Amino acid sequence: MEPALFTEAATLIAKAASSDDGFHPPSITDFFPPEILFAGTPFALTRINLIQIIATVVLIVLFVLGTRRMKLVPGRFQSVVEYGLDFVRNGIAHDLLGRKDGNRFLPILTTIFFMVLFMNLTGIIPGLQVAGTAIIAVPMLLALVSYVTFIYAGLKKSPKKFLRNSFAPSGIPTALVWFVAILEFISTFIIRPVTLTLRLLMNMIVGHLMLVLFFSATWFFFFTAGHWWALLGAGTLAFGFAFTLFEILVAVLQAYIFAILTAVYIQLAIADEH
């Protein structure tokens, strides 16, 4: 009975997918939208580019309004802004780098955290519905910032120690120095920026595809299939809302992970030995 039911459902979805008003599953083409402004020029903008601009403008406006007229006894809005800034300062920068070095790199860590957070959250906002970090440009740019920052920090502190620790950590047998140096070079200067980029990018791509799948299936079961198929629509709708809450958690976690890994890389770069 159950195999027949699944076969019938698959057949119905396949037929609907071939029609113009049927089920349209998400695909990777969602991340390559057509140019909608200044098409054909170097300043061409797609829908995702506009979402990235919106997220950036909203972030700037919120922080300008939240810090423009700060009071000794903060209101609710100022308290929220201060809590976010304190979280990055105390929970990431000072905790990993100490007060002195933490304050030096606090602007970069704060920018990375909130930029990732706000662009991630656009993926669950109706009307936007795709994360600004779901195309490789933003994750790669932020990974490049992180990469340049920890290299700068290490070279600024002590070029000799930074290069020695990066290629030949202490305690390595002489016979293995060259082998370890190659592994350390790949790990430090290649794998770090690549993993930073791909971790953020893949999480946001998968999140978008899952949300679109749930809600497009809900629309299909309710308004195209009809009848008792609406029961399945109720299920996909429930999963869609549950996954939306999960995506909020993922958005925050990815921002935190990106910022804290950047702080860890800086900490390793300025350490005397590691």
PAMAR-621649 format. One record per residue: residue number from 1; residue in three letters; chain; x, y, z of N, C-alpha, C in turn. Coordinates in nm, 2 decimals. Example, Ala and Ser with C-alpha at 12.3 -4.5 7.8 and 13.67 -1.06 7.14 Angstrom:
- 1_ALA_A_1.32_-0.57_0.78_1.23_-0.45_0.78_1.32_-0.33_0.78 .
- 2_SER_A_1.28_-0.22_0.71_1.37_-0.11_0.71_1.29_0.00_0.79 .
! end
This chain:
- 1_MET_A_0.08_-0.12_0.00_0.00_0.00_0.00_0.09_0.13_0.00 .
- 2_GLU_A_0.19_0.13_0.09_0.27_0.25_0.10_0.36_0.27_-0.03 .
- 3_PRO_A_0.42_0.16_-0.09_0.49_0.19_-0.21_0.40_0.24_-0.32 .
- 4_ALA_A_0.28_0.19_-0.33_0.18_0.25_-0.43_0.15_0.39_-0.40 .
- 5_LEU_A_0.14_0.43_-0.28_0.11_0.57_-0.24_0.23_0.66_-0.28 .
- 6_PHE_A_0.35_0.62_-0.26_0.47_0.70_-0.29_0.48_0.70_-0.44 .
- 7_THR_A_0.45_0.59_-0.51_0.46_0.59_-0.66_0.36_0.69_-0.72 .
- 8_GLU_A_0.24_0.69_-0.66_0.13_0.79_-0.71_0.18_0.93_-0.68 .
- 9_ALA_A_0.23_0.96_-0.57_0.28_1.09_-0.53_0.39_1.13_-0.63 .
- 10_ALA_A_0.48_1.05_-0.65_0.60_1.08_-0.74_0.55_1.11_-0.88 .
- 11_THR_A_0.45_1.02_-0.93_0.39_1.04_-1.06_0.32_1.18_-1.07 .
- 12_LEU_A_0.25_1.21_-0.97_0.17_1.34_-0.97_0.27_1.46_-0.97 .
- 13_ILE_A_0.38_1.45_-0.89_0.47_1.56_-0.89_0.55_1.57_-1.02 .
- 14_ALA_A_0.58_1.45_-1.08_0.65_1.46_-1.21_0.57_1.52_-1.32 .
- 15_LYS_A_0.44_1.49_-1.32_0.35_1.54_-1.42_0.34_1.69_-1.40 .
- 16_ALA_A_0.32_1.73_-1.27_0.31_1.88_-1.24_0.43_1.95_-1.27 .
- 17_ALA_A_0.55_1.89_-1.25_0.67_1.96_-1.28_0.69_1.99_-1.43 .
- 18_SER_A_0.63_1.91_-1.51_0.64_1.93_-1.66_0.54_2.04_-1.71 .
- 19_SER_A_0.45_2.08_-1.62_0.35_2.19_-1.66_0.40_2.32_-1.61 .
- 20_ASP_A_0.35_2.43_-1.67_0.39_2.56_-1.63_0.34_2.60_-1.50 .
- 21_ASP_A_0.23_2.55_-1.45_0.17_2.59_-1.32_0.19_2.48_-1.22 .
- 22_GLY_A_0.28_2.39_-1.24_0.30_2.28_-1.15_0.41_2.30_-1.05 .
- 23_PHE_A_0.46_2.19_-1.00_0.56_2.20_-0.89_0.70_2.23_-0.95 .
- 24_HIS_A_0.76_2.33_-0.90_0.90_2.37_-0.95_1.00_2.36_-0.83 .
- 25_PRO_A_1.07_2.25_-0.83_1.17_2.23_-0.72_1.28_2.33_-0.73 .
- 26_PRO_A_1.35_2.36_-0.62_1.46_2.45_-0.62_1.58_2.39_-0.69 .
- 27_SER_A_1.66_2.47_-0.75_1.78_2.42_-0.82_1.90_2.52_-0.80 .
- 28_ILE_A_2.02_2.48_-0.85_2.13_2.57_-0.83_2.12_2.69_-0.91 .
- 29_THR_A_2.03_2.69_-1.01_2.01_2.81_-1.09_1.96_2.93_-1.01 .
- 30_ASP_A_1.90_2.90_-0.89_1.85_3.01_-0.81_1.96_3.10_-0.77 .
- 31_PHE_A_2.08_3.06_-0.77_2.19_3.14_-0.72_2.26_3.21_-0.84 .
- 32_PHE_A_2.20_3.20_-0.96_2.26_3.27_-1.08_2.14_3.35_-1.14 .
- 33_PRO_A_2.08_3.44_-1.07_1.97_3.51_-1.12_2.01_3.61_-1.23 .
- 34_PRO_A_1.91_3.65_-1.31_1.95_3.74_-1.42_1.97_3.88_-1.37 .
- 35_GLU_A_2.04_3.96_-1.44_2.07_4.10_-1.40_1.94_4.18_-1.41 .
- 36_ILE_A_1.91_4.26_-1.31_1.79_4.34_-1.31_1.81_4.49_-1.31 .
- 37_LEU_A_1.93_4.53_-1.28_1.97_4.67_-1.28_2.10_4.69_-1.36 .
- 38_PHE_A_2.11_4.79_-1.44_2.23_4.82_-1.51_2.28_4.70_-1.59 .
- 39_ALA_A_2.19_4.62_-1.65_2.23_4.50_-1.72_2.33_4.53_-1.83 .
- 40_GLY_A_2.43_4.44_-1.85_2.52_4.46_-1.95_2.64_4.56_-1.93 .
- 41_THR_A_2.64_4.61_-1.80_2.74_4.71_-1.77_2.83_4.65_-1.65 .
- 42_PRO_A_2.94_4.70_-1.62_3.02_4.65_-1.51_2.95_4.67_-1.38 .
- 43_PHE_A_2.85_4.75_-1.37_2.78_4.78_-1.25_2.64_4.70_-1.24 .
- 44_ALA_A_2.63_4.60_-1.32_2.51_4.52_-1.32_2.48_4.45_-1.19 .
- 45_LEU_A_2.35_4.45_-1.15_2.31_4.40_-1.02_2.21_4.29_-1.04 .
- 46_THR_A_2.22_4.18_-0.97_2.12_4.08_-0.97_2.04_4.09_-0.84 .
- 47_ARG_A_1.94_4.01_-0.83_1.85_4.01_-0.71_1.93_3.98_-0.58 .
- 48_ILE_A_2.03_3.89_-0.59_2.11_3.86_-0.47_2.20_3.98_-0.44 .
- 49_ASN_A_2.25_4.05_-0.54_2.33_4.17_-0.51_2.25_4.27_-0.44 .
- 50_LEU_A_2.13_4.29_-0.48_2.04_4.39_-0.41_2.01_4.35_-0.27 .
- 51_ILE_A_2.00_4.22_-0.25_1.98_4.17_-0.11_2.10_4.20_-0.02 .
- 52_GLN_A_2.22_4.18_-0.08_2.34_4.21_-0.01_2.35_4.36_0.03 .
- 53_ILE_A_2.31_4.44_-0.07_2.31_4.59_-0.04_2.21_4.62_0.06 .
- 54_ILE_A_2.09_4.56_0.06_1.99_4.59_0.16_2.04_4.55_0.30 .
- 55_ALA_A_2.10_4.43_0.31_2.15_4.38_0.44_2.26_4.48_0.49 .
- 56_THR_A_2.35_4.52_0.40_2.45_4.61_0.45_2.40_4.75_0.49 .
- 57_VAL_A_2.30_4.80_0.42_2.25_4.93_0.45_2.17_4.92_0.59 .
- 58_VAL_A_2.09_4.81_0.60_2.02_4.80_0.73_2.11_4.78_0.85 .
- 59_LEU_A_2.22_4.71_0.83_2.32_4.69_0.94_2.38_4.83_0.97 .
- 60_ILE_A_2.42_4.91_0.88_2.48_5.04_0.90_2.38_5.13_0.97 .
- 61_VAL_A_2.26_5.13_0.92_2.16_5.22_0.98_2.13_5.18_1.13 .
- 62_LEU_A_2.12_5.05_1.16_2.09_5.01_1.29_2.20_5.05_1.39 .
- 63_PHE_A_2.33_5.04_1.35_2.44_5.07_1.43_2.46_5.22_1.45 .
- 64_VAL_A_2.43_5.29_1.34_2.44_5.44_1.35_2.33_5.49_1.45 .
- 65_LEU_A_2.21_5.44_1.43_2.10_5.48_1.52_2.12_5.43_1.67 .
- 66_GLY_A_2.18_5.31_1.68_2.20_5.26_1.81_2.31_5.32_1.89 .
- 67_THR_A_2.41_5.38_1.82_2.52_5.44_1.89_2.54_5.59_1.88 .
- 68_ARG_A_2.44_5.65_1.81_2.45_5.80_1.78_2.44_5.88_1.91 .
- 69_ARG_A_2.34_5.85_1.99_2.31_5.92_2.11_2.30_5.83_2.23 .
- 70_MET_A_2.41_5.77_2.26_2.42_5.67_2.37_2.40_5.74_2.50 .
- 71_LYS_A_2.32_5.68_2.59_2.28_5.73_2.72_2.34_5.64_2.83 .
- 72_LEU_A_2.36_5.70_2.95_2.42_5.63_3.06_2.32_5.51_3.10 .
- 73_VAL_A_2.19_5.54_3.10_2.09_5.44_3.12_2.03_5.41_2.98 .
- 74_PRO_A_2.07_5.30_2.92_2.03_5.28_2.78_1.88_5.24_2.77 .
- 75_GLY_A_1.82_5.27_2.66_1.69_5.22_2.63_1.70_5.08_2.57 .
- 76_ARG_A_1.58_5.03_2.53_1.58_4.89_2.48_1.67_4.88_2.35 .
- 77_PHE_A_1.65_4.97_2.26_1.73_4.95_2.13_1.88_4.97_2.16 .
- 78_GLN_A_1.92_5.06_2.24_2.06_5.08_2.27_2.11_4.96_2.34 .
- 79_SER_A_2.03_4.90_2.43_2.07_4.78_2.50_2.10_4.66_2.41 .
- 80_VAL_A_2.01_4.65_2.31_2.03_4.54_2.21_2.16_4.55_2.14 .
- 81_VAL_A_2.19_4.68_2.09_2.31_4.71_2.02_2.43_4.68_2.11 .
- 82_GLU_A_2.42_4.73_2.23_2.54_4.71_2.32_2.56_4.57_2.35 .
- 83_TYR_A_2.45_4.49_2.36_2.47_4.35_2.39_2.54_4.28_2.28 .
- 84_GLY_A_2.50_4.31_2.15_2.57_4.25_2.04_2.72_4.29_2.03 .
- 85_LEU_A_2.75_4.41_2.06_2.89_4.46_2.06_2.97_4.39_2.17 .
- 86_ASP_A_2.91_4.39_2.29_2.97_4.32_2.41_3.00_4.17_2.38 .
- 87_PHE_A_2.90_4.11_2.31_2.92_3.97_2.28_3.04_3.94_2.20 .
- 88_VAL_A_3.06_4.02_2.10_3.18_4.01_2.01_3.31_4.04_2.09 .
- 89_ARG_A_3.30_4.16_2.17_3.42_4.21_2.24_3.46_4.11_2.35 .
- 90_ASN_A_3.37_4.07_2.43_3.40_3.98_2.55_3.41_3.84_2.51 .
- 91_GLY_A_3.31_3.79_2.43_3.30_3.65_2.40_3.39_3.60_2.30 .
- 92_ILE_A_3.44_3.69_2.21_3.53_3.64_2.11_3.67_3.71_2.12 .
- 93_ALA_A_3.67_3.84_2.11_3.80_3.91_2.10_3.88_3.90_2.23 .
- 94_HIS_A_3.82_3.95_2.34_3.90_3.94_2.47_3.92_3.80_2.51 .
- 95_ASP_A_3.83_3.71_2.49_3.84_3.58_2.54_3.95_3.50_2.47 .
- 96_LEU_A_3.97_3.53_2.35_4.08_3.45_2.27_4.21_3.53_2.26 .
- 97_LEU_A_4.20_3.66_2.25_4.32_3.74_2.22_4.37_3.82_2.34 .
- 98_GLY_A_4.29_3.83_2.45_4.33_3.91_2.56_4.28_4.06_2.53 .
- 99_ARG_A_4.28_4.14_2.63_4.23_4.28_2.62_4.31_4.36_2.51 .
- 100_LYS_A_4.44_4.36_2.52_4.52_4.44_2.43_4.50_4.40_2.29 .
- 101_ASP_A_4.53_4.28_2.25_4.52_4.24_2.11_4.38_4.23_2.07 .
- 102_GLY_A_4.29_4.19_2.16_4.15_4.19_2.13_4.09_4.32_2.09 .
- 103_ASN_A_4.13_4.43_2.15_4.09_4.56_2.11_4.15_4.60_1.98 .
- 104_ARG_A_4.27_4.56_1.95_4.33_4.59_1.82_4.25_4.53_1.70 .
- 105_PHE_A_4.21_4.41_1.72_4.14_4.34_1.61_3.99_4.34_1.62 .
- 106_LEU_A_3.94_4.41_1.73_3.79_4.41_1.75_3.71_4.47_1.63 .
- 107_PRO_A_3.75_4.58_1.57_3.68_4.63_1.45_3.66_4.52_1.34 .
- 108_ILE_A_3.76_4.45_1.31_3.75_4.34_1.20_3.66_4.23_1.25 .
- 109_LEU_A_3.68_4.18_1.37_3.60_4.07_1.42_3.45_4.11_1.43 .
- 110_THR_A_3.42_4.24_1.47_3.29_4.28_1.48_3.22_4.29_1.34 .
- 111_THR_A_3.30_4.35_1.25_3.25_4.36_1.11_3.22_4.22_1.05 .
- 112_ILE_A_3.31_4.13_1.07_3.29_3.99_1.02_3.16_3.93_1.08 .
- 113_PHE_A_3.15_3.94_1.21_3.04_3.87_1.28_2.90_3.93_1.23 .
- 114_PHE_A_2.89_4.06_1.23_2.76_4.12_1.20_2.73_4.11_1.05 .
- 115_MET_A_2.83_4.12_0.97_2.81_4.11_0.82_2.76_3.97_0.79 .
- 116_VAL_A_2.83_3.87_0.84_2.78_3.73_0.81_2.64_3.71_0.87 .
- 117_LEU_A_2.62_3.76_0.99_2.49_3.74_1.06_2.37_3.80_0.97 .
- 118_PHE_A_2.39_3.93_0.94_2.28_4.00_0.87_2.26_3.94_0.73 .
- 119_MET_A_2.36_3.90_0.66_2.35_3.85_0.53_2.29_3.71_0.53 .
- 120_ASN_A_2.32_3.63_0.64_2.26_3.50_0.66_2.11_3.51_0.68 .
- 121_LEU_A_2.07_3.61_0.76_1.93_3.62_0.80_1.84_3.66_0.69 .
- 122_THR_A_1.89_3.72_0.58_1.81_3.75_0.47_1.75_3.62_0.40 .
- 123_GLY_A_1.80_3.51_0.43_1.75_3.39_0.37_1.62_3.34_0.43 .
- 124_ILE_A_1.58_3.40_0.54_1.45_3.36_0.60_1.35_3.48_0.60 .
- 125_ILE_A_1.38_3.59_0.54_1.29_3.70_0.54_1.20_3.69_0.41 .
- 126_PRO_A_1.07_3.69_0.43_0.98_3.69_0.32_1.01_3.80_0.22 .
- 127_GLY_A_1.01_3.77_0.09_1.04_3.87_-0.01_1.18_3.87_-0.05 .
- 128_LEU_A_1.27_3.83_0.04_1.41_3.82_0.01_1.45_3.67_-0.01 .
- 129_GLN_A_1.44_3.60_0.09_1.44_3.45_0.08_1.56_3.39_0.02 .
- 130_VAL_A_1.67_3.46_0.03_1.80_3.40_-0.01_1.91_3.47_0.07 .
- 131_ALA_A_2.00_3.40_0.12_2.11_3.46_0.20_2.21_3.53_0.11 .
- 132_GLY_A_2.25_3.65_0.16_2.35_3.72_0.08_2.48_3.65_0.08 .
- 133_THR_A_2.50_3.55_0.17_2.62_3.47_0.17_2.61_3.34_0.09 .
- 134_ALA_A_2.50_3.32_0.02_2.48_3.20_-0.06_2.54_3.20_-0.19 .
- 135_ILE_A_2.61_3.31_-0.23_2.70_3.30_-0.35_2.84_3.33_-0.30 .
- 136_ILE_A_2.94_3.28_-0.37_3.07_3.26_-0.32_3.14_3.40_-0.30 .
- 137_ALA_A_3.10_3.50_-0.36_3.17_3.63_-0.35_3.19_3.68_-0.21 .
- 138_VAL_A_3.08_3.68_-0.13_3.09_3.73_0.01_3.17_3.64_0.10 .
- 139_PRO_A_3.14_3.51_0.11_3.23_3.42_0.19_3.37_3.43_0.15 .
- 140_MET_A_3.40_3.44_0.02_3.54_3.44_-0.03_3.61_3.57_0.02 .
- 141_LEU_A_3.53_3.68_0.01_3.58_3.81_0.05_3.62_3.81_0.20 .
- 142_LEU_A_3.52_3.76_0.28_3.55_3.76_0.42_3.66_3.67_0.46 .
- 143_ALA_A_3.67_3.55_0.39_3.78_3.46_0.41_3.91_3.53_0.38 .
- 144_LEU_A_3.91_3.61_0.27_4.04_3.68_0.23_4.07_3.78_0.34 .
- 145_VAL_A_3.97_3.85_0.39_4.00_3.95_0.50_4.06_3.88_0.62 .
- 146_SER_A_4.00_3.76_0.66_4.05_3.68_0.77_4.20_3.64_0.74 .
- 147_TYR_A_4.22_3.59_0.62_4.35_3.54_0.58_4.46_3.65_0.59 .
- 148_VAL_A_4.43_3.77_0.53_4.52_3.88_0.53_4.55_3.93_0.67 .
- 149_THR_A_4.44_3.93_0.76_4.45_3.98_0.89_4.54_3.89_0.98 .
- 150_PHE_A_4.53_3.76_0.97_4.61_3.68_1.06_4.76_3.68_1.01 .
- 151_ILE_A_4.78_3.68_0.88_4.92_3.69_0.83_4.98_3.83_0.87 .
- 152_TYR_A_4.90_3.93_0.86_4.95_4.07_0.90_4.99_4.06_1.05 .
- 153_ALA_A_4.90_4.00_1.13_4.92_4.00_1.27_5.05_3.93_1.31 .
- 154_GLY_A_5.07_3.81_1.24_5.19_3.74_1.27_5.32_3.81_1.22 .
- 155_LEU_A_5.32_3.86_1.10_5.43_3.93_1.05_5.46_4.06_1.13 .
- 156_LYS_A_5.36_4.13_1.18_5.37_4.25_1.26_5.43_4.22_1.39 .
- 157_LYS_A_5.39_4.11_1.45_5.44_4.07_1.59_5.59_4.02_1.58 .
- 158_SER_A_5.62_3.93_1.49_5.75_3.88_1.47_5.76_3.80_1.34 .
- 159_PRO_A_5.81_3.85_1.24_5.82_3.78_1.11_5.89_3.64_1.12 .
- 160_LYS_A_6.00_3.64_1.20_6.08_3.52_1.21_6.00_3.42_1.28 .
- 161_LYS_A_5.94_3.45_1.40_5.86_3.35_1.48_5.74_3.30_1.40 .
- 162_PHE_A_5.67_3.40_1.33_5.55_3.36_1.26_5.58_3.26_1.15 .
- 163_LEU_A_5.69_3.28_1.07_5.72_3.19_0.97_5.77_3.06_1.02 .
- 164_ARG_A_5.85_3.07_1.13_5.90_2.94_1.19_5.79_2.86_1.24 .
- 165_ASN_A_5.69_2.92_1.31_5.58_2.85_1.37_5.49_2.80_1.26 .
- 166_SER_A_5.48_2.87_1.15_5.39_2.83_1.04_5.44_2.71_0.96 .
- 167_PHE_A_5.57_2.70_0.95_5.63_2.60_0.87_5.69_2.48_0.95 .
- 168_ALA_A_5.75_2.51_1.07_5.82_2.41_1.14_5.79_2.43_1.29 .
- 169_PRO_A_5.68_2.39_1.34_5.65_2.40_1.49_5.76_2.33_1.57 .
- 170_SER_A_5.78_2.37_1.69_5.89_2.31_1.77_5.86_2.17_1.81 .
- 171_GLY_A_5.96_2.09_1.83_5.95_1.95_1.86_5.95_1.86_1.75 .
- 172_ILE_A_5.96_1.91_1.63_5.96_1.82_1.51_6.09_1.76_1.48 .
- 173_PRO_A_6.10_1.63_1.47_6.23_1.57_1.43_6.29_1.62_1.31 .
- 174_THR_A_6.42_1.64_1.30_6.49_1.70_1.19_6.46_1.63_1.06 .
- 175_ALA_A_6.45_1.50_1.06_6.42_1.42_0.94_6.28_1.45_0.88 .
- 176_LEU_A_6.19_1.50_0.96_6.05_1.53_0.92_6.02_1.67_0.89 .
- 177_VAL_A_6.12_1.76_0.91_6.10_1.90_0.90_6.04_1.94_0.76 .
- 178_TRP_A_6.10_1.89_0.65_6.05_1.93_0.52_5.91_1.88_0.50 .
- 179_PHE_A_5.88_1.76_0.54_5.75_1.70_0.52_5.64_1.78_0.60 .
- 180_VAL_A_5.68_1.81_0.73_5.58_1.89_0.81_5.57_2.03_0.76 .
- 181_ALA_A_5.68_2.09_0.70_5.67_2.22_0.65_5.57_2.23_0.53 .
- 182_ILE_A_5.57_2.13_0.45_5.47_2.12_0.34_5.33_2.11_0.39 .
- 183_LEU_A_5.31_2.02_0.49_5.18_2.00_0.54_5.13_2.13_0.61 .
- 184_GLU_A_5.22_2.19_0.69_5.18_2.32_0.76_5.15_2.43_0.66 .
- 185_PHE_A_5.22_2.44_0.55_5.19_2.54_0.45_5.06_2.52_0.39 .
- 186_ILE_A_5.02_2.39_0.35_4.89_2.36_0.30_4.78_2.39_0.40 .
- 187_SER_A_4.80_2.35_0.52_4.70_2.37_0.63_4.68_2.52_0.66 .
- 188_THR_A_4.79_2.59_0.67_4.78_2.73_0.72_4.74_2.83_0.60 .
- 189_PHE_A_4.80_2.81_0.49_4.78_2.91_0.39_4.69_2.88_0.27 .
- 190_ILE_A_4.64_2.75_0.27_4.55_2.71_0.17_4.42_2.66_0.22 .
- 191_ILE_A_4.43_2.56_0.32_4.31_2.50_0.37_4.22_2.60_0.45 .
- 192_ARG_A_4.29_2.69_0.53_4.21_2.78_0.62_4.12_2.87_0.54 .
- 193_PRO_A_4.16_2.94_0.44_4.07_3.03_0.37_3.97_2.95_0.29 .
- 194_VAL_A_4.01_2.83_0.23_3.91_2.75_0.16_3.80_2.70_0.25 .
- 195_THR_A_3.84_2.65_0.36_3.73_2.59_0.45_3.65_2.70_0.51 .
- 196_LEU_A_3.70_2.82_0.54_3.62_2.93_0.58_3.51_2.97_0.48 .
- 197_THR_A_3.56_2.97_0.35_3.47_3.00_0.24_3.36_2.90_0.22 .
- 198_LEU_A_3.40_2.77_0.21_3.31_2.67_0.18_3.21_2.63_0.29 .
- 199_ARG_A_3.26_2.64_0.42_3.17_2.61_0.53_3.05_2.71_0.53 .
- 200_LEU_A_3.08_2.84_0.52_2.97_2.93_0.52_2.88_2.92_0.39 .
- 201_LEU_A_2.94_2.91_0.27_2.87_2.90_0.15_2.78_2.78_0.14 .
- 202_MET_A_2.83_2.66_0.17_2.75_2.54_0.16_2.63_2.54_0.26 .
- 203_ASN_A_2.65_2.59_0.38_2.54_2.59_0.48_2.43_2.68_0.43 .
- 204_MET_A_2.46_2.80_0.37_2.36_2.89_0.32_2.29_2.84_0.19 .
- 205_ILE_A_2.37_2.77_0.11_2.31_2.71_-0.01_2.21_2.60_0.02 .
- 206_VAL_A_2.25_2.51_0.11_2.16_2.40_0.15_2.04_2.46_0.22 .
- 207_GLY_A_2.06_2.56_0.31_1.94_2.62_0.38_1.84_2.67_0.29 .
- 208_HIS_A_1.89_2.75_0.19_1.79_2.80_0.09_1.72_2.70_0.01 .
- 209_LEU_A_1.79_2.59_-0.03_1.73_2.49_-0.11_1.62_2.41_-0.03 .
- 210_MET_A_1.65_2.39_0.10_1.56_2.32_0.18_1.43_2.40_0.21 .
- 211_LEU_A_1.45_2.53_0.24_1.33_2.61_0.26_1.25_2.63_0.14 .
- 212_VAL_A_1.31_2.65_0.02_1.23_2.66_-0.10_1.16_2.53_-0.13 .
- 213_LEU_A_1.23_2.42_-0.10_1.16_2.29_-0.13_1.04_2.27_-0.04 .
- 214_PHE_A_1.05_2.30_0.09_0.94_2.28_0.18_0.82_2.37_0.14 .
- 215_PHE_A_0.84_2.50_0.11_0.73_2.59_0.09_0.68_2.58_-0.05 .
- 216_SER_A_0.76_2.55_-0.15_0.71_2.52_-0.28_0.63_2.40_-0.29 .
- 217_ALA_A_0.67_2.29_-0.21_0.59_2.17_-0.20_0.46_2.20_-0.13 .
- 218_THR_A_0.46_2.29_-0.03_0.34_2.32_0.04_0.24_2.39_-0.06 .
- 219_TRP_A_0.29_2.48_-0.14_0.20_2.55_-0.23_0.14_2.45_-0.34 .
- 220_PHE_A_0.23_2.36_-0.38_0.18_2.26_-0.48_0.07_2.17_-0.42 .
- 221_PHE_A_0.09_2.12_-0.30_0.00_2.03_-0.24_-0.13_2.10_-0.21 .
- 222_PHE_A_-0.13_2.22_-0.17_-0.25_2.29_-0.13_-0.33_2.34_-0.25 .
- 223_PHE_A_-0.26_2.40_-0.35_-0.33_2.47_-0.45_-0.33_2.41_-0.59 .
- 224_THR_A_-0.24_2.31_-0.61_-0.23_2.24_-0.74_-0.29_2.10_-0.73 .
- 225_ALA_A_-0.23_2.02_-0.64_-0.28_1.88_-0.62_-0.42_1.88_-0.56 .
- 226_GLY_A_-0.44_1.96_-0.45_-0.57_1.96_-0.39_-0.62_1.83_-0.32 .
- 227_HIS_A_-0.75_1.83_-0.29_-0.81_1.71_-0.22_-0.73_1.67_-0.10 .
- 228_TRP_A_-0.71_1.54_-0.08_-0.64_1.49_0.04_-0.49_1.51_0.04 .
- 229_TRP_A_-0.44_1.56_-0.08_-0.30_1.59_-0.09_-0.26_1.71_0.01 .
- 230_ALA_A_-0.37_1.79_0.04_-0.35_1.90_0.13_-0.29_1.85_0.27 .
- 231_LEU_A_-0.32_1.73_0.30_-0.26_1.67_0.43_-0.11_1.67_0.42 .
- 232_LEU_A_-0.06_1.63_0.31_0.09_1.64_0.29_0.14_1.79_0.29 .
- 233_GLY_A_0.06_1.88_0.24_0.09_2.02_0.24_0.10_2.07_0.38 .
- 234_ALA_A_0.01_2.02_0.47_0.02_2.06_0.61_0.15_2.01_0.67 .
- 235_GLY_A_0.20_1.89_0.63_0.32_1.84_0.68_0.44_1.92_0.63 .
- 236_THR_A_0.45_1.95_0.50_0.56_2.03_0.45_0.56_2.17_0.51 .
- 237_LEU_A_0.44_2.22_0.53_0.43_2.36_0.59_0.49_2.36_0.73 .
- 238_ALA_A_0.46_2.25_0.81_0.51_2.24_0.95_0.67_2.23_0.94 .
- 239_PHE_A_0.71_2.14_0.85_0.86_2.12_0.84_0.93_2.25_0.79 .
- 240_GLY_A_0.86_2.33_0.71_0.91_2.46_0.66_0.93_2.55_0.77 .
- 241_PHE_A_0.83_2.57_0.86_0.84_2.66_0.97_0.95_2.61_1.07 .
- 242_ALA_A_0.95_2.48_1.09_1.06_2.42_1.19_1.20_2.45_1.13 .
- 243_PHE_A_1.21_2.43_1.00_1.34_2.45_0.94_1.38_2.60_0.94 .
- 244_THR_A_1.28_2.69_0.93_1.31_2.83_0.94_1.37_2.87_1.07 .
- 245_LEU_A_1.31_2.81_1.18_1.37_2.83_1.31_1.51_2.78_1.32 .
- 246_PHE_A_1.53_2.66_1.26_1.67_2.60_1.25_1.76_2.69_1.18 .
- 247_GLU_A_1.72_2.75_1.07_1.80_2.84_0.99_1.84_2.96_1.07 .
- 248_ILE_A_1.76_3.01_1.15_1.80_3.12_1.24_1.92_3.08_1.33 .
- 249_LEU_A_1.91_2.96_1.38_2.02_2.91_1.46_2.14_2.90_1.38 .
- 250_VAL_A_2.13_2.84_1.26_2.25_2.83_1.17_2.31_2.96_1.13 .
- 251_ALA_A_2.22_3.06_1.11_2.27_3.19_1.07_2.36_3.25_1.18 .
- 252_VAL_A_2.31_3.24_1.31_2.39_3.29_1.42_2.52_3.21_1.44 .
- 253_LEU_A_2.51_3.08_1.43_2.62_2.99_1.45_2.73_3.01_1.35 .
- 254_GLN_A_2.69_3.03_1.22_2.79_3.05_1.12_2.86_3.18_1.14 .
- 255_ALA_A_2.79_3.28_1.18_2.85_3.41_1.21_2.95_3.40_1.32 .
- 256_TYR_A_2.91_3.33_1.42_3.00_3.31_1.54_3.12_3.23_1.50 .
- 257_ILE_A_3.10_3.12_1.43_3.21_3.03_1.39_3.31_3.10_1.30 .
- 258_PHE_A_3.26_3.18_1.21_3.35_3.26_1.12_3.43_3.36_1.20 .
- 259_ALA_A_3.37_3.43_1.29_3.44_3.53_1.37_3.54_3.46_1.47 .
- 260_ILE_A_3.50_3.35_1.53_3.58_3.29_1.63_3.70_3.22_1.56 .
- 261_LEU_A_3.68_3.16_1.44_3.80_3.10_1.37_3.90_3.21_1.33 .
- 262_THR_A_3.85_3.32_1.29_3.94_3.43_1.26_4.02_3.47_1.38 .
- 263_ALA_A_3.95_3.48_1.49_4.03_3.52_1.62_4.13_3.41_1.65 .
- 264_VAL_A_4.09_3.28_1.63_4.18_3.17_1.66_4.30_3.18_1.57 .
- 265_TYR_A_4.28_3.21_1.44_4.40_3.21_1.35_4.49_3.33_1.39 .
- 266_ILE_A_4.43_3.44_1.43_4.51_3.56_1.48_4.59_3.52_1.60 .
- 267_GLN_A_4.52_3.45_1.69_4.59_3.41_1.82_4.71_3.32_1.79 .
- 268_LEU_A_4.69_3.22_1.70_4.80_3.13_1.66_4.91_3.21_1.59 .
- 269_ALA_A_4.88_3.31_1.51_4.98_3.39_1.44_5.07_3.47_1.53 .
- 270_ILE_A_5.01_3.52_1.64_5.09_3.60_1.73_5.14_3.53_1.85 .
- 271_ALA_A_5.11_3.40_1.86_5.17_3.32_1.97_5.31_3.30_1.96 .
- 272_ASP_A_5.38_3.29_2.07_5.53_3.27_2.06_5.56_3.13_2.00 .
- 273_GLU_A_5.48_3.03_2.04_5.49_2.90_1.98_5.36_2.83_1.98 .
- 274_HIS_A_5.34_2.74_1.88_5.21_2.66_1.87_5.24_2.53_1.80 .
! end
